[in-house]
Every structure is written in structure tokens, then in C-alpha cells.
Amino acid sequence: MAIFLTKNHAYSDEYWQGTEVAYNLVYGGVNLPWEWTPDYRIRNVLYPFFIAIPMWAVKILGIDTW
């Protein structure tokens, strides 16, 4: 019942950390939080993947640098 009757999200830091993970997927070189490391990997990469799609497009088009 707690899953269906609760109106908030318990892991809101996943949204904030999603941009870091997406940047790491596209460009690399980011020290990820422990939740995203291969030893633990308790977060879902689906959300950061959707953030990374526009980043890949920007990188491929070459408009990510001035």
C-alpha cells in the first residue's frame, strides 16, 4: 500500500545525479557517486540514458564546444 498511496519519491537524488551519469556516458572522466559504481550499481541507468541522448546528438554535431 505504501507504494501506491505515497505521493513523493524516495530517491530524489537519482534525478540530480542523473546528469552526472549521462555526462559520464557521453564524455567520460566523471567520478560517479557510489550508487552508480559497478561494485554496487543500485540505480537504474534508464533515466540517465534518456538525458544522454541529446548530449550525444550535441557531441556528434560538434556544437558542444565554442
N, C-alpha and C positions, 0 to 999 in steps of 0.2 A: 504494500500500500504506500510505503514511503516513496517509492519510485514514481508512482502515478499521481500522487497527491501533492508532491513537492513542486513549488513553482520556481525554485532557484537552481543554480548549477553548482555542484560541489567542488569542481576543479576549474575555477575560473582562470588560474594561472596558465592553463593549457592554451587559452586564447592569446595571452601575452607572449608566451614562449613560442607560439606557432610561427611568428615572423623570423625568429632566430633559426628555427629548424628549416624553414623554407629557404632562407638565405644560405644556410649550410648545404642544402640540396643543390642549389644552383651554383654558388661560388666557392663553397668550402671554406675551411680555415676558422670555424667558429668553435669555441669551447662550449659545448652544449650542457645544459643542466643534467643532473644525474638521472632524471626520469627518462631522458632520451638516449642515454648511452647504451651500447649493445649489451652490457652486463645486466642491466635492469629492464630497460625498454617496457615501461608500464603505460606509455602514452600511445595513442593511435596516430599514425602518420598520415591519415587521410585528410585531416584538416590542413596541416602544413603543405600537403601536396597541392591542394587547390589554391593556396596562396602562392606556391612556387610556379604555377602555370604562367601567370602574367610576367613573373620575373624572368622565366626562360624566354618568353617572347621578346621582352625588352633586351635581354642579353643577345639573342640571335640577331635582332635588328640593329644592334650596335648603338642603341640610344641610351645606354646606361652610363656612359661617360661623356664628359664635355670635351 
